[in-house]
Amino acid sequence: MRKLLSTLAAALLLAPVASAQNVELLGAGATFPAPLVTSMADTYRDVTEGRVTVNYQSIGSGGGIRQFTEQTVMFGMSEAFLNDEQLAAIAEAGGGVAFNMPITLGDVVVTYNLPGVETGLVFDGDTIAEIFLGNITTWADPQIALLNPDVQLPPLPITVVHRSDGSGTTNVFTNYLTKVSPTWNERVGFATSVNWPTGIGGNGNEGVAGVVQNTPGAIGYNSAVYAVLNDIAYGYVENKSGNVIVPSLEATSLAADVPLPSDTRILVTDTDAADGYPIAGFAWMLMYENLDANNAISTREEAEELLKFVVWAITDGQDLAEPLAFSRIPAAVLELNLDMIRQMKWQGEDLGAQVLADAGL
């Protein structure tokens, strides 16, 4: 199947376009998938021999959604599905359906800075919630010690670090907390930005990672790739089956093996899979059904090149995911994405269907 997709994507890239001029595709949004999107951009520039440049600005999901709805970028990226109000506003403005296309799946991990304590500290959902609610304030708390009987925990105060910007990573993390903690669900809830009960803010995954790194006793949350790239210690999480799960591609893939609702409003957290990592979520690419209604897309050629890049990203581009600690999209999600692309139009023309037909998809 993977070889077939590679052949089809190659055929797509060789398909004729209206002109051979260079094209720049503008996108903005989540920091969570930014390493993958940036790698895709670099690789795709090479694949197209420099003709197509993908310019992605890693500004957070909130900023990406804002720029997408304000039509200053051709695509947005978020780990938060657009809400009903945003979907309705885009439809009313002539954009048609605002598609949320899952591009990758990744873990959110609990990161910490404890002198002498390496990666592997064990947490359960209730303990994470109590820490971020401000009810557990020291690393020597018995609730943490009970989960880690063989770890010498330093008697440091806990400094909670959270995102200060609108964030899809926050959306995934707080969604998990609402599922494991009735108190969190009642007091805080989940969203891209919440009223944090305690802690200090950092801008972007980079900002949270930086504060945690520089603050002994700090605890935060980051995408797994940022923890790995920045060599920050991170925890293992006990899931609802009572199993302690190490964040991994395999465990995340198990979390993704869930039924897909027809509107694709998927958020994978607190999975039922016995060996699935419980804090994981999709990163979504935001696209208009009526591409010509997006003022950031000036010509049919730009719309066509955007669609060709998206098709490549969900087929051949997935080869870049696992080396960066992201998971490939499941086969069912690929089919869902292809169905959405088939519905995309340029001035009434079924451009998405044509691009897919040129690729044999």
N, C-alpha and C positions, 0 to 999 in steps of 0.2 A: 504493500500500500504506500509506504514512504517513497519507494523508488518511482512508483507511478505518479505520485504528486510532484516529485522533482521533475519528471519529464514534462508534465503538464505545465508547471510553472515556467520551465524553460521555453516552452512553446508560446506562453503568454508574453514573455518578455520580447520575443522576436516578432510578435504581431505588429503590423504597421500602425502608426499613429498619424495624425493629421500633419505634423511637422516634426522635424528632428531637433527643434530648439531645446535648450536646457530648461528644466522645470524645477522649481523649488516648492516643496510641499511643507506647509506650516502646521505644526501641532503643538499643543501645550497641555500640561496637567500633572498627573500624579508623579510623585517622586518614587513611589513603590516600584513601578515597572521601568523606571528611567534607565537603569543599566541595560536592560534588554532592548528597549526601544532605541537607545543610542547605538547599541551594537547592530541592531537591524538596519539602522540608518547608514552606518558606516559600510556594512556589507552590501547593502542595496546600491549604494553609490558605485561600488566596485562592479557589481553585477551589471549595472547599466552603463558602465564605462564613463562614469562621471556626468551622464546626461541628466539624472534625477537626483536631487539632493533633498533629504528629509531633515528639516530643521525642527527639532523637538525641544521645547523649553520646559524644564523640570521645575514647576512652580507650585505644585500641590494640586490635589483634586479640586478644591474650592476654586482656585484660580483657573484651572482648566475648564471647569463647567461654566464659569463666568465668561471666559473668552469664547467658548463654543457658542453659548447662547447669544453673546453679543456679536457673533460672526466676524471675529478678528482672526480666527484660525480655521483651517480646513477640517481638522479633527481634534477632539479633546480626548483626554485619558483620565479615568477615575476608577476607584474601587467602590464607588457608591453609585447605584443605579439612579438615573434621573427621577426626581419625584413627579407626582401627577401634575403639579402646577407648572413645572418646567416643561414637561411633555406637552401640556395643553397650549402653553405660550408659543412653542415652536410650531405646532400644528396650525395655530391661529395666524401665525406670521407667514404661512405658506410653505413651511419646510416639510410638511407631511409628518410621517412618523420619525421621531428621533430614535435611531437605532442604538442600542447598547450592545456592542459586539465583544464577547469575551476573547481576549488576546492571549492571556497567560494566567497561570494560577501560582500563587506563592504563599509562603508562611509569614505570619507575624509572630515574632518571638519576644519573650520577656528578656530584656538586656539588663545587666547590672555591673557594678564596679565594687567588688569586695576584695580587698587585699588578701592574697593567699587562697582565694576560692576561684577555681577555674570553671569553664563551661560544664554544665550538668547539674546545677542545683535544681531540685525538684519542687514544682509548684502544683497545686490543684486550683480549680476554678474559684473556690470560695476564698482561698488565701490570696490569690491575685486581686480579687474584688475588694477584700478587706484592706489590702495595702493601698489600692488606688482610691478607696473611700476615705482613707486617713485613719482607719481604726487600728491598723497594725503599724506601729511607728518605729520599731527597732528590729534589727536583724536577729537579735537574740530572743525574739518572741517565741513562746512555746509552740505555736501553730506552725511556724517555719521549721523549728527544730524537730518536730515530730515527723515531718516529711523527709528530713535529712539527718538521720541519727548518727551517721558516720562523718558528718562535716563539722569542723570547728568554726562556728559562726562568730564573727567579731561583734562586740557589743556596740556597733555603730548605729546612729540614728539613720532612718530611711529618708532619703530625699526622692520624692516622686517627680519624674520628668515626663511631660506629655507634649503633644503637638500644640503649638500656638496658632497654627493656620488651619484652614479647612482642609481636611485630610481624609482620603479614602482608607489609609492605614488605620486612622482613628475609627472610621466607620466599621471596619472589620473587627477591630479589637473591642470596641464598646458593644458591638452586636453580640460577640461571644460573652461578654460580661453580663448582658441582660439575660442570657440563656442559663447561666450558671449561678446567678445571684438575684433572688427576688428583690433584695434591698436595692441593688444597683438598678434593676429594671424600674423600680418605683421612684427612686430619687434622681437618677441621671438619664437613663435610657441610652439610645444609640443614635449617632448621626455623624456627619463629617466634622462637626464641631459641637462640643457639649460644654456644659457648665461644670468644670472639674471641681470636685470637693476639696482637693488639695494639690499641691505641687507647683512646679515652675515649668514654663513653656519653652520649647525650642522650635525653630522654624524648619519644617521639612524633616525627612528622615535624617538628613545630614545634621540638622540642628540638634535633634534629640540625641543622636549618636555622640556628637561632640560634647554635650553637657554631661552625659553619662560617663564618657571617657575621662573627663576632667574633674569629676566629683566623687570621691570615695564615699561609699554608702548609697550611691544613686541607683535607682531602678527606673527603667523606661520600657518602651516597646518600639520595635523596628521591624522592617522587613528583614527576613533572614539574610538576604544578600548583603544588606548594609552591615549587619553584625559580622558576617564573614569577612567582607572586604576591609572592615575597620578593626578586625581582631578584637572584638568586644565579647566578653563572656555572656552566654545566654542560657536560659533554663530549659529543662524538659518539663512536659506538662502531662499530668494525669488526665486521661479522657473520661468520658461518661461510663465506659466499661471498666474503669478502675486500672487501666494499663498506663504505665508511664511511657510516653512516646517521645522519642528523639526526633526533632524536626528533620525531615529528609524528603527527597523527591518521591520515594516510594510511599511514605506515610501521607504525603500531600496528595498523591495520585489516588490513594484509597479514599481520602476525604472527598475527592471530586467525583467518585463513583456513586452519584446520587441521581434520582429521577430529575429530569429537567422540565420545569413548568413551561407552558406554551409562550408566556411573555418573556421568558429568559431572565426573570428577576431573581437571579441565583446569588446567594451569598452562602458560602460553605464555611460554617462554623459549628462547633460542638457536634461533629459528625457522629452518626450511629455506628460507623465502621469500627470494629473492635480494635484494629491496629491503625486507625486513621489519626493523623495529627489534628487536634480540635480547633486551632486558630488559623484558618486559611481562607483565602478569598480570591475571586477572579478580579483581574484588572480589565476594565472595559474601554474599548475605543468608541467614541461618540461620533456618529455620522448622521447627516440628514438623508431622508428618503429622497427629497427633491434637492439634488446637489446644487442646482442653479439658484435656489433660494438662499444659499449661504454666500454672503457678500465677499467672503474671503476667497472664493473660487470664481475666477474671472472668465475662464474659457472652458469650452468642452474638452480641450486637450488636457487642461489641469485636472478636470474631473476624471477623465479616463486614466491619467497617470496615477492619481490618488487611488482609484479602484484597483489598478494593477499592483500597486505597492501593497495594498491591504490583502489581496489574494496571495501574494508572495509571503506576506508576514504570517498568514495562518496556515501555509503549507511549508515551503522550503525554509522560511524564516524560523520555524519552530525548532530547527536543528540548533539554534543558538541558545535555546532556553536552558537546557539542563546544565551546560558548563557554567552558567551564571546562577545556579541554584533556583531556577524557576522550573515549573512543570509544564510539559506540553499540554495543550488543550485536548480533552478527550475527543474521541471520534464523533460522539453525539453533538458536541459543541461545534466542531468543524462543520457538520451538516447544517446546524442552526445558523451559523455565520453565512454559509453559502446561500441559504434561503433569504437572509436579509439582503445580501448583495444583489440577488436577482431582482429585488424590488426597487433598487436605487435607480433614479432617472436623471436625465438632463433635458430640460425643457420638454418633458413628456416622453422623450425617447427612452426606451428600456436599456440604458447604457450598461447597467450592472449585468444584466442577462447577456448582453453582447460580449462583454469582457470575459465572462465565464465561458461562453460558447467558443470564443477564440482560443481559450485554454483547454477546451475539451471537457469542461466541468459542468 
